[in-house]
Amino acid sequence: MIIRKRFAAGLCALIAVLSMGLSPVAAYADDDPDHPGDADGATPKVELVLDVSGSMRARDIDGKSRMAAAKQAFNEVLDATPEDVDLGIRTLGANYSGDDRKTGCKDTEQLYPVGPLDRRDAKTAVATLSPTGFTPIGPALLKAAGDLKGGEGSHRIVLISDGEDTCQPLDPCEVAREISAKGIDLTIDTLGLVPNTKMRKQLSCIAEATGGTYTSIQHTDELSDRVGQLVDRAADPVVKPVAVEGADSCSAAPRLKPGLYTDREKFGEHRWYRVDVEPGQELRASVSVGADRAVNNDYGVLMRAVTKHDREIVRGSEAGDGRTDVISTGLRYPKPERDDDEETAETVCLQVSNSYSATSATAFADSKSKPGLPLELTVDIADAPDDASDVAAFGLGRGWWLLGALVLTGFVGGLLWGWLSRWRVAVWRTN
């Protein structure tokens, strides 16, 4: 039994290794300017957006107020901020203490400008804060996105709040989607202090819309650690996706080079892109489509490679049942070498489509279907294998021979082990 289990485990591992050939190589992240998505040498930018509304007076974090916990966390983070990160601080609800909602919902200001960090000045600015007014999260995010404009490095907003936005109908989740849809390379991470259900849902939606994370915070050290991690993460080298707009037909589709791209696709929409593949090259492409809003269960994503004359070459598809927010699929197309010197590059049309659909709660609200779902497309061109059959049979190619030999060995081994076990039992009974 042990031998069989080990064999099964080894077989699974082999299949996993062999099937890696199906995964397209990630977009280039070197210094080649022809490959979009390079961010080497660029200065990352981070803006901390702090809720300073009246509710931050509550004393329920380690026996002190939420504001005091936030100030302590900020001071620790400012001390540990890497030198190569431009950091800024923006507040919401910090200045207006009246009851006029129109005025209170404009209450957001940049406390410390995004740039090289002067720790003393930044700490002095934070020390002056006192819980005051409304919670205009949506307006603060719009302003913060403007604060971070420019530069080739990563852009990150870290939002710390203890309650949901009080300035509807400017829905902060819709604001985050609009920021992402405009192609602004910006990630929003959210942290909820002593969260409730409504706040958790809203902050999670904001983060998911831009590929960020949501974290529930209940202790001061948790807040310090998490904000510090997010600031450090901004300094990590990243591959920046390039915003692209797919067309509704192959003839009008944008022509893509190897790289990482982002787009938006509405419910049930088809998006088209074009890639040139030279003889002896192999196209590897993958796509991920995410549900950044409520959608029905049972959905899927399809990627097809077709010729300019709409003849299908290869396809990849994947389905989900609502237990994951992102569905991905990919494909490979090797173009054989030709002896004919007049052979030119072939234009391959990539079609991406989805079967997501809106829930009953959003089906009749046009604003909930726009912008489209976030789409990330990876395109890579590599040397084709010597024999196109290498990518046949689910990408295993000649690996089928090894897999078949292992299966046969396991089968014979199982028979021998079973025969040996019966013989030992028979001998034991005889004695």
N, C-alpha and C positions, 0 to 999 in steps of 0.2 A: 504494500500500500504506500509506504514511504517513497519507494522508487517511482511509483506511478505519479504521486503528487509532485515530486521533484521534476519529473519529465514534463508534466503539464505546465508547471511554472516556467520551465525553460522554454517550452514551446511558445507560451504566451509572450515571453520576453523577446524571443526571436521574431515573432510576428510584429511586435511593436517596433523593433529596430528596423526591420525590412520595410514596414509601412511608412517609415519616416520619409521615404522617397516621395510620398504623395504631398508632403507639406512644402509649399513654395518657400524659397529662400527669402528671408526678410529683406526689406528695402535697404539699399546701400546706406552706410553711415560713415563712410570714409571722407576723404577730402576732395573727391572728384566732383567738380561743379556740375557735371552733366547729370548727376544723380540727385534728384530733389530730396529734401529732407535732411540736409546736413546742418548741424548746429555747432560744429566744433569751434572753440574759441570765442563763442558768444556769451555774453553775461546774462545769467538767469535773473528774472525779476519776480519778486514776491510782494504781495500786499496783504497785510493782516487787516481784516475788517471786523471791528468789534462792536457788538451791540451794547449801547450805553443807555438803554431805555430804563424807565423807572423800575421795572421788575427786577433789575440787576441788584436792587437793594436787599433782596431776600437773603437771609442768613441760613443757608442750608447746604453749604459745601464745607465740610470739615470744621463746622462751628463758626464760620465767618461768611461774610457776604459774597455773592457771586462776583461782584465787582472787585473785591479784594483778592479773590482767587485768580481772577483774570489778570490783575496787575502783577501779582507775584509771578504768574506763568510768563507774562510778557517780559519781565525783567530777566528771568532765567534764559528765555529764548534769545533775547537781545545779546546777552553775554556770550552765547554759544553760536551765534549766526556766522557762517563762513565768510571770510573776507571777500570771496569772489561772487557774492550774491548781493544784488541791489534790492533793498528792502524798504517798504513804506508802510504806513499805518493810516487807515481810514476809520472813521466812527460813524455810527448811525444813532440818532436819538440822543445826542450829547448836549445840545444847546437850547432847544426850545422846551420850556416847561409849561406852556399854556395848554388850552383845550381845543384850539382851532386845528381841526384835522388837516386842512389844506396846507397850513404852514408847517405843522408837525411832520407831514409826509415829505417835506423837502429838506428835513434836518439831517443832512449828511455832509461831512467835510473831511478833507485830507489833513490828518493831524501831523503827519510826517511824510515828506515827499519821497517817492521811490527813487533810490539812488544809493551811492556809497554810504554806509551806515556810520553815523556818529552816535555811539552808544549813550553818551551822557545826554545829548540833546533829545534823543528818542525817549529815554527813561524819564526825563524831566517833563516831556509832553504827556506821557502816559500818567504820570503822578497827578496831573491836574484834573483828570477825568472824574466826573461824579454822575451817578445814575439820574437821568432827567426825564426823557419824553417818550415819543412814539417808537415804533419798530419798522422803519421804512426799508426793508431788506431789498426789494426790487430796485428802487432808485439808487441805493448804495452800490448794488452790483453793477448797474449801468455806469456809474461814475468810476468805479474801480476798474472796469474794463478799459475806460479811457485813460486812467492813470498809468496803465501798463502798456500802452501802445508803443510800437517801435522796437527796434532791436531784433536780433536773430536768435536770442536764447529762449529758454522756456519761460512761460508766463503762468503764474499760479496765484489764485486768491484763496486765502484761508479765512473762512467766515465762522465767527464764534457768536452764538446767539442762545438766549434762554427762552425764546418763544417764537410763535409764528408771526409772519408779517401782519401788520395792522393797517396797511395802506392799500388794500384791494380797491379797485379791480386790477391794478398793476401786479399781476401774479408773478412772484419771483421765479417760479419754475418756468413760466413762459419766457421770462427775461433770459434765463440761462439757455433755453433752447434757441432763442433768437441770436444770442451771442455766438453759440456754437454754429448755427446755420450760416452766419456771415463769414465763416472761415477764419475767425479769430482763434489763433492757437493759444487757447486759454483753458486751464483746468481749475475748477472750483471744488475745493474740499470744504466740508462743513462739519462743525462740531456743535453738539447740542448739550447745554448745561441742564442737568436734572430734567430730562426730556419727558414730554407727554406725547400721546399718540399723534395728534395733529401736527405738532412741531416736527416729530421724527419723520412723518410722511413728507412734509414740505422740504425739509433739509435733505432728505434722501433723494427726492426728485431733482433738486437743484444740482446735487453732486453727480447723479447718473446722467444728466443731460450733457455734461461736459467731460465725462470719463473720470470724475473725481471720486472721492470716498466720503462716507458719512460715519462719524464716530460719536457714540454716546459717552458723555463725561459726567462723572459724579464726584471726583476727587481732584484736588489741586495738582497733585503729582501726575495724574493721568493727563490733565490739560497741558502741563509743561512738556511732558514727554511727547505727546502727540503733535503739538504745534512744532516742537523742535524737529521731529522726524519729517514733517511735511516741508519745512524750510530746507532741511538738508537734502531732501529728495529733489528739490528744484535745481540743486547744483549737479545732480547726476547727469551724465551725457545721455541725450535722448535723440531719437530720430523724429524730426518734425514732419508730420504729414502735410501734403500740399492740397489745398482746396481745389476741387475740380467740379465742373458741372456736366454730368452726363446728358446725352441727347435722347430723343425719342425714336431715333433711327440710327442705323450704322453709318449711313452716308453723312450725317451731320455730327457724328460723335467726335469728341476731342481725341487727338492722337497722343498716347501716353508713352513715356520712356520708363525704364525700370525705376521703381520708387514706391513710396507709400502715399496714398491719396485719401481724401475724405470727401464725402458728398452727402446729400440728403435724398431720400426716396419715400414718396407717399405710399399709403396703403395700396397694395396691388399694382404699383407702378413698375414699368420696365425702364431701365436705364442702359444706355449703350456707350461703349468706349472702343477705341481702336488701338491695336498694337502691331508694329511691323516686325516680322520674324524672318530672318535671313535663312537660306539653306544651311543645314548643319547646326541650327540653333534650336533650343527648346524653350517654349513659353511656359512659365509657371505663374499661375495667378490664384489668388484667394480673395474672398470677400467675407466680411462680418457685418451683419445688420443687427442693431440693438433696439430693444423696445424701451424707449425713454418715457413712455406713458402707458396707461392702462390699455391692454389689448386682450382680445379673446384667446382662449387656449387653442391648441392645434394649429400651428403655423409652420411655414417653411421658407427656405431661401434657395433659389436656383441660380446657377451660373452656367452659361453656355458659351462655347467658342464656335463661331460659324464663319464661313467665307463671306466675301462681299456679295455673293450670289445667294446667300441665305441657306447654304448647305451646312448642316450641323457637322462639326468635327468631333467634339467631345463635350461632355457636360458633367457637372458636379451638383449634387443637391443634398440638403440636410433638412430634417424636420424636428420640431420641438412640440412639447405639450404644455407649455406654460411654466415649467419649473426652472427655466433659465431665461435671462433677459437678452442674451446674445446668441445668435445662431451663425455658424460659419461653415463655409464650404470652399473647395478649391478644385483646380484641374491642371493637367499638364498636356502640352501638345508639342511633340518633337517634329521638326520639319526636316525630312531626309536630305542628304547631300545630293547634288545633281551634277552630272558630267557636263551638261550643257552650260557653256560660259555665259549665255544670255539669260540664265535664270536670275530673277530679281527677288527682292524681298516680297513676302506675302503679307497682305494686310488681313489680320485676324480680328474679327469683331467680337467683343465680349459683351454679353447681355446679362444683366443682373436683375432679378425680379424677386418679389416676396409675396407671401400669402397671409401676411398679418392683416387683421381687421380690428376695427374699433369696438370697444365694449358698448353695451347699451347706454352707458353713462356718457360716452363721448361720440357715439355714432352720428348724432344730429347737431353736434357743435363743430362748425367748420374750423373755429380757432383751435380746437384740440387736435386737428389733423395736420395743422401747419405749424412750423415747417415739417418736412418729411422726417422719417426715422433716420438716425445717424448711420452712415455707411462708411466702412473703411476698406479700401481696396489695395491689395499688394500686387505689384507686377514685377516679375524678374525674368531676365533672359540669360540662359546658360548654354553651354555647348551640349548639343544633343548626344545621346548615347550612340555608339557605333551601330547598333541594331535597334531600330524602332521598337522591336518586340520586347526590348528591355523594360519598357514602361507598360506593357500589356499585363493582363491578369492582375488587376488591382495594384499595379505599381511594383509587384514583386519581381517581375522579369525572370532572370535566371535564378533568382532566389527560390523559385518553386522547386528546382532540383534538390537544393539543400533541405527545404522544408519536407519534400516527399521522402528523402532519405531518412530524416529524423522521425517522421511518422512511421515509416516501415520499421526502423530500428526499435521504436517504442512498442510497436505491435508485437514484433518478435520477442522483445524483452519481456513483455507482459505474459506471452504464452509460456516462455521458459520459466518465469517466476511462478506462474500458476502450477505448471507441471512439477517444479521442484517442491513447492509447498505441499501438494497432494502426496508426493513420494515421501516427504518427511513425516506427514501425518500417518501414512500407511505403515512406515517403519516403526513409529512410536506405538501404534496400536498392536503391531505384531509382537513387540517386546513387552 
